[in-house]
């Protein structure tokens, strides 16, 4: 028995020792072969650890099978060669590229002699880990560190890039978008077969001193109604976005252009990344830190972005052309010359329903909010904290956007510089913000403005995303428990404290108050009243009494603005700004379906509406009948009547203050 145990032990000890940075790969076979590479080894190797291959050309000539591993020796260097293995893995059995032995990560130094140091084309189920990749030539040219492409080949699934150090890629700063230079680049080409990447994780890598992009996604399959001007003519195909894309935990520094750009994606998750230094070299064109172009439902959270240079853009964040449902939350932006965020739709395109919430900005300059290009639709900016100590345009509303484009609620603007300004900010929507410190000309006339000290613990002292306690609210803060209730506020604040829907929030990025207070009805003021994407509208600017109200896409005309006045019994009167007439239940009816019209204001019960907070907005109940203000449809022209509660989903109204 002892002899048998000794024999077994010696057998185990005689196995090759490897060090490979891979996560478990499902049901990959333990017997799948590993192929070893050491560019400093003797020629004539067989790929074993004892006799490794000594050129990447040997690897590139082989078609690998599911479960195979390609392992490069730690401490070795392969110069002027491209790693372009063939083959695809399968579900649960990816092909893996990694390292073996001990010491520094194996170096793949393209030295500018190859366009792409690591290359895959029309392949799937690959993991790449623990490599040191560079590609610096004598002069700039189109170069990448890792370049993965698909061309007219349908959906490619499962790509994992982890623990890579990609650096010193002096790419072409002039060429953007497709065929661009980048540290890590996923690119889709072709014109005949809709093609995409699916299930991509780019995680825990470093990308530094790279031109033009840090981490870049692009496809020619981009055409859709929301994108009016793709600038690619017949070379592009119908919208086929990249799906299940995750960019997480990467450190991206000293980038010539944009740092992290998941363009043309659906549901991308970009989180826990550190970006420091972008748009570092000319010609950089316009560039921002973390953003997407032509994306749906991208979620950017827990990132730290700094060091953006400014000649064109240079903001840490960007809601750009054809962005639908983008959310930026829990990010820390600081010391960006261009500012905090760019809002920039394309002419004729649709950028709509985007959210910026519970972020902290410290010492961003330039244009804190740069609202340029074409107007966005329904951008909600709430519960952020901004500390400004350098010259800055706090809001540069260059395109004349109004409350239909962007609404600022519950934010703290702590202005610690006398060199600040607002440009045309008054036409935007504002409600329940704190404006403290300096008060530059043009400061918005927020109907629920607070100017008292928000008593931030130590503003201006944050050193990282995790070290931002200086922006917590202290006792006696002017921002406590007096914000505007917001539908679906995200569930937590910047620091991880719960934020409960249906409760009056604090202002700023810290929810210090734990008790829940239900919102009261709206304060007196002028409002847009909207539900289901439609605003309460007097058709054709009519001033005729008895005209039935309808819903219409918000355009900002006075026939869509309502003066809301609180009555002594707690109800509200709604008077149209254009006609001067009040919202009225026709003939004082108590019947379901009775029309809601405009009528001379009398103060009668059929013109009194009780506002009750429910499901992220207000229900408006006619005092005379107990029935709810109801919109018939989400299409332009849908009629407005009174109906019983629950008879339709379009009974919850958002009241957005107007200047």
N, C-alpha and C positions, 0 to 999 in steps of 0.2 A: 504493500500500500504506500509506504514512504517513497519507494522508487518511482511509483506511478505518479505521485504528486510532484516529485522533483522533475520528472520528464515533462509534465504539463507546464510547470513553472518556466523551465528553460524554453519551451516552445513559445510561450507568451512573450518572454523577454527578447526572443529573436525576431519578433515582428518589427517591420520598419516603423520608426518613430516619426510622426508627422505633426505639424501644428497648422491647422486650417481653421480660418475664422468663419465657419458656416453655422447657420441655425440648422436644426434637424430638418431633413428633407423628406418628411412623410415616410413612405414605404420603400425608399431607395434600397436596392439590394446591397448587403454588406460585401458581396463578392464582386461588385463592379470594380473594374480596374482603375488604378491611379497611374498617371503618366507624369514622370518627373522631368523637370527642365532646369539646367544650370548652364548659363551661357559662358561660364568659365571652365566648363569641363572639357575633357578630351573628346575628339570627334569619334563617331562610330558607336555612340551609346544606343541602348535599346529602350529607353524610357523608364527603366527601373530606377530605384533610388541609388543603387550601387553604380549604375551606368546611365546617368541621365542624358537626355537629348541636350545638345549644346547650341541649337539654333531654333528660333521661332518658326522658321520656314518648315522645319520638320513637323511641328504642331499643325501649321496651316495646311499641310498636305493631307491631313487625316480627317476623316468624318467620324466624329465621336458619337457614342450611343448613350441612351438614357442611363443615368447613374454614374457615368464616367467622371473622373476628376483630373484636372490638369494642374499640377502643383509646381510652382517655381521656387527655387531655393532662396531662402532668406540670406541676405548679405550679398547676393549676386546682382550683376547688372547686365542687361541686354541693351545695346546701344544701336540706334539707327535701324531698328527692326519693328515690324508690325506684328501684333498678335491677332490673327484672324482665323480661329479654328472653325471647322464646319460641323454641321449636324445640329439636332435639336434633342432636348430631353423630352420627358413625358410627365403627365400629372403624377406627383409624388416622387419622381425620379429625375430631377434636373441634372444637367451637366454643370460641373463646378470648376471654377478657376480660383486658385488660392495659393497659399504658401506652405512650405514645409521646412523643417529644421528650426534653428534658433537664430536670433539676431534681428537686424533691421529688415524691413519689408523688402522683397525683391524689387529692383528698380527696372522699369521699362522706360528707357530714355530715347524718345524718338529723335531728338537732336535736330528737328526740322527736316529730317530726311524722309518722313512719311507724313501723309495728311492726317491719319488717324493711328494712334498708338494701339488702342484696343478697338477691335471692329467686330460687329455681328451684322448680318444682313439676312432678313427673312428667316430668322431662327427664333425659337422660343424655348421656355423652360431652362433658363440659364441663371446661375449665381456667380457673381464676380466679387472677390473679397481680398483684402489685405495686400494690395499692390501699391507701389510708389510709381506714379506715372507722370512723365514730363514730356514736353515737345517744344523745345526752344531752338529756333534756327537763327542764322545770322541776321536775317531781316524778317519782318512780319509777312505772313502768308496765311492762306486758309488752312487752319490746323485745329485739331481736336485732341483731347485726351482719350475719352471714351466716346465712340460714335456708333449708335445702334439704329439701324434703318429697317423699314419695311417698304416694299414697292409692289403695288397691285397683288397683294398676297393675303388679303383678308385680315382677320383678327389674330394677332400674336399675343400669347398669354404667358405670364409669370416671368418677371425679370427682377432680380435682386442685386443691387449694388451696395455693398457695405464695407466700411473700413478702408476705403481707397484714399490715398493722398495724391490729388491731382494738382499739379503746380507748374508754373513757368511754361505756359503755352502762349507764345507771342503770335496770336492769330490776327486775322484781318479785322481791323476796327471799323472799316467802312461797310462791309456786307452784313446786313441784318437778316433775320427771319430764316428762310431756307438756305441751305448751303453756307451757313454761317460758321464762325469759329466759336468754340466753347470748351469748357472743361469736360462737361458731361452733356451729351446731346442725343435725344431721342427724336428721330426725324422720319416722317411718313411721306412717301413720294408716290408717283404713278398717276394714271388718268383712266384706267379701265375697270378696276375692281376696288370698291370701297374698302379701305384698309385702316387699321387702328392698332394701337398698343392697348393692352388690358392687363391689370394687376401688376403694376410697376411700383417697386419700393426702392427709393434712393435714400439711404439712411446711414447716419453717423460717418459721413465722409468729410474730408477737408478739401476745399478747392481754393487755391490762392494764386495770385499773380497770373491771371488768365485774361486774355482778350478774345472775343468781345463779351460773351456770356459766361456766367458761372455754370448754372444748371438750366438747361433749355429744352423745351418741348415745342415741336412744330409739326404741322401737317398741311398738305395741299388740299385735304378733304374738309373744306371749311365753309362752303357756300350755304347760306340760309337767309331768310328774310331779315333777320335781326342784324345782319352784316351787309351794309350797303355798298361798301367800297373795298373789296379785298385786294385790289391791285395785283391780280394774277391772271385775269382774263380766262382763256380756255384751259389754262394749265391746272385749274382747280376743279375739284369735284364736290358733290353734295356733302353736307354736314355729317361727319363721321368722327365724333370727338373721341379723344383718348379717355379711357374709363379706369376707375379704381387706381388712380395715381396718388402715391403718398411720397412726399418729400419731407423727411423728418430728421432732426438732430444733426444737421450738417453745419459746418463752419465754413463760411464763404467770405473771403477777404481779398482786397486789392484787385478788384475786377474792373476791366476797362469800360464795360458798358453796364448792362443789367445783371443783377445777381442771381435771382431765382425767378423763372418765368414759365409757369405751366400753361402755355397758350393752348387753345383749342381743346380744353378738357371739360369733362362733365363730372362734377362731384369731387374735384381734387382736394386733398387734405395736405396743407403745408403748415407744419407745426414744429416748435422747439428748435428752430434754426437760428443761427447767429450770423448776421451779415454785418461786415464792417469794411467800408470803403468800396464804393462803386461809382461808375462814371469817372474813373480815375485818369483816363488817358484820352487824348484827342486823336483822330476825330471820333468822339463817342456818340455823336448824334444825341437825340433825346433818350434818356434812360432813367429808370427808377430802381428801387431796391427789390421788392417782392410784389409781383403783380401778374395778371394774366390778360390776354387779349382774346376776345371771342370765346368766353368761357361761361358755363352754367354752374351755379351752386358751388363755387369754390369756397373753401373754408380756410382762412389764414388765422392761426392762433398760436399764442405763446412764443412768438418770435421776437427777437431783438434786432433792430436795424439802425445803423448809424453810418456816418462818414460819407454820405452822398455828396458829390460835387455838383455845382450848379452853373451851367450856362444854358441848358435846356432841360427842364424838369429837375431831376435830382432829389425828388421826394422819396421818403422811405417806402411809401405805399402808393397804390394807384388803382382806382376803379376806372377802367378804360372802355374802349369801344366794344359793344356787343357783350357786355357783362350782365348776366341775369342772375339775381339771387346770390351775389357775392356777400360774404360776411368776413369782416376783419374784427377780431375780438381778442382781448387779453394780450395785446402786443405792446412792446416798449420801443418807441422811436425816439432817437435823440441825436442832436448834433448833425443833422442833415442840412446842408446849405440850401437845398431846394425847398425844404419844408416837410410837413407831415404826410399829406396825401394830395394826390391829383385826382380831380373828377373831370373826365374827358371822354365824352361820347363822340362818335364819328357822324358826319353829316348824313342824315337819312337813316342812320342805324338806330338800334334800340339798346339802351343801357338802362335797366330798370330794376326796382325792388331790391336794392342793395343796402347793407347795414354796416355801420361803423360804430362799435360799442365797447365800452369798458377797456379802452386803451389809455396809455399814458404817453405823453409827448413832453420831452424836456429839451429845451434849448434848440429846437428846430428853427431854422431861419427861412429866408426867402419868402415864399408864400406858404404859410402854414396850411391853408386850404387854397389850392389853386384850381378854380372852377373855370375851365376854358373849353375850347373846341365847341361841339354842339352840346345842348342841354341833356342832362340825365333826367330820369323820371323816378320819383319816389325813392330818393336816397334818404335814409333815416340815420341821423348822426346823434347818438345819445349816450350819456353817462361816460364821457371821456374827461380826462383831466389834462390841461395844457399849461405848462409852465414856460413862460417866454421871457428871456433875459437878453436876447440879441436883436438887432434890427430885423423887423419882420412885418410883412403884410399879413395880418391875422386871417383875413378872408379877402381873397382877390376874386371877386365875382365878375370876371372879365366878359363873360357871355350873357350877363343880365338874367341869370336864372332866377326863378321865383319859388314860392313854396311848393309848387307842383314838382319841382326838381329836387330840392333838398330842404330838410327840416332839421334844425338843431334843437335838441331838448336835453335838459338836465346836465349840461356840460359845465365844467369849471374852466374859465379863462383867467389865469393868474398872470397878469401882465406886469412884469418887473423891469420894464424898459420904457424909456420915454420916446424911443424910436420905433414906434409901432403905428400901424394904420389899418383902416378898413377901406376896401375899394368896392363901392356899390353893393355893400352887404345887406342893406335894408330891405331889398326886394325878396330876400329869402325868408323861410319860415323860422321863427324862433319862439321857444316857450320854455320858461322855467330854467334858464341858465344863470350861472353866477359869473359876473364880470367884476373882477377885483384887481386893485392896484391902479395902474394908469388907465385912463379912459380916453383913448384917441378919438378924434373927430370921426363921425360916421358909425360910432358904436350902435349896434342894432337896438331898435325900440321894442325889446322883448316885453310882452304884457305882464309877465310874471318874473321879471328880472330881479335878481338879488345882487347887491353890490357890497354887502358886508363881508367881513373876513371869513373865508371858509375854514380857517384854522387848520391848514395842512400841517402835518407834524414837522416836516423839514423840507420844504420844496426846493428843488435844485440839487439835491444831494444823492439821488439815485446813482448807483454805480453799475447796475446790471438789471436785467428783467427780474431776477429774484430778489434784488436788493433795492426795493422801491418803497420801503415803509414810510419814507418821508411824505408820501402822498395819501396817507391815511388821514381821515377826518378826526379831529379832537373834540372834546366836550366844548359846547358853546359854538360850534361851527354854524355858519349861516346856511349850510347846505343840507342840514339834517331833516329828513322826513317832510320835505316840502317840494319834491319833484313832481313831474307829470307822469302818471301811470302809463306804461307802455305795454302794448300787446306782445306776449311771448318774449320777455326780456332776456332769455338765454339761460336763466337758472342760477347764475353765479356772477360775482363781480371779479375784478382783476385779481384780487387776493384769494379767491376761492370761497368767499362767504356767500351764503345762499341769497338769491334775489327771487322773491316770490311774486308771480303774476297776480294782479288784482290788489296789490298793496301799493301805497304811496312810497316811492323810492327816495333815497337820498340823491343828491346831485353829485356828479363826479364819478370816478372809477371805483370808489370804495363805498360799499353798502355797510355802514356802521350800525344803523338802526335795526334791531331785531324784531321789535313789535310791529304787527301788521295793522295799518290804518287804511280802511277802505277809501277810495277816492271820492271826493265830493263832486257835485256837478261842475261844469265848466264855469270859469270866471267870466265876468262881463268882457266883451270884446268882439272883434270881427274874426270869423272863422270860415274855413272851407269845411263843409260837412260831407263826408264821403263814406261809401260802403261798396264792397265788391268792385273796387277800382273805378267807381263812378261818383261824381260829385252831384249834390242836389243843385238843380239848374232850373232857371226860368226859361222856357223855350223861346228862342228867337229874340231874346232881350225884351220880351213883352212887358208892357206896363199895364196891361188890361186886367182888371179884377176878374177873378174866377178862372184864370189860366191854370191848368193842372201842372204841377211840378213833375219833372222827370229826372232821370240820371243821365249824365253826359261826362265824357272824359274831361278831366280838369284842364282848363286853358287859362285860368286866372282872371277871367272877366268879372266885372262887378255883378253880373247876373248869377254868378256862382258863389258870391260871398254873402255871408249872413251875419248881421249884428245880433249877437246872443245877449239877452238881458235877463238877469235873475229877478224873479218876482218875489213878493213878500211871503208867498206860500211855498217857496222853494222850487217852483216850476220855472221854466224859461220861455221867453218869447223869442221867435226867430223872424227877424225882419230883413228882407232882401235889400242889399246895398243899392242896387240899380233902380229898382221900382219903388222902394220904400214901403212895399206891402208885406204883410205877415203870412207865415205858413199857417193854413187854416183848414180844418176838416169841413168839407163842403156841407152846407145846410145843417151844421151841428149834428151830423148823423152819428148814430151809435152802431151802425151796421158795418160788418166786415166788408172790405173792398171799397168803402167810400173814398172818393178822391181827396187828395190833399192839394189844395190850390193856394194861390196868393190872393189876399183880400185886405182891404183897409184894416189897419190895426185897431182893435177895440178892447183888448184885454179880456175878451170872453174866454170861457173854459175851453172852447174848441181851438183856441190859439195859444193855449198854455201846454207846455211839454215837460214832463218829468224826466230828467236825465238820471239813469242808473247805470253804474259801471258793471259790465258783464263781458266776459270772454275777450278782454283786451280792447274794449271800446264802450260806447254808451248805447243803451237802448233809449229811445225817445217815445214816451207814452202820452197820448192825448188825455188831458185831464177830463175832458167831457165824456169819453167813451171807454177809457182803460185799454184801448188798442194801440198797437205799436206802429210808428212810422216805418214803412216797408217799401223796399225797392223791388220792382217786378223782375228785373233781369240785370245781368252784367253787361249788356250791350247798350250802346248809345240809344237814348230815347225810351228806355224802360220807364214805365209810369210809376209814380209814387202814390201810395194809398195807405190806409190804416188796415192792419190785419191782427188777428190774435197772435200771441207769443208762440213761437215755434212753428208757425205755418210756413215759414221760409227761412233760409239761412241768411238772407240779406236784410237783417234787422239790427245789426251792430254797426254803429257809426263812429268814425274817427273825426274828431274836431281839431283841426289844425289852425292855430292862430295865423292871422294875416297881418301884414304891415299896414 
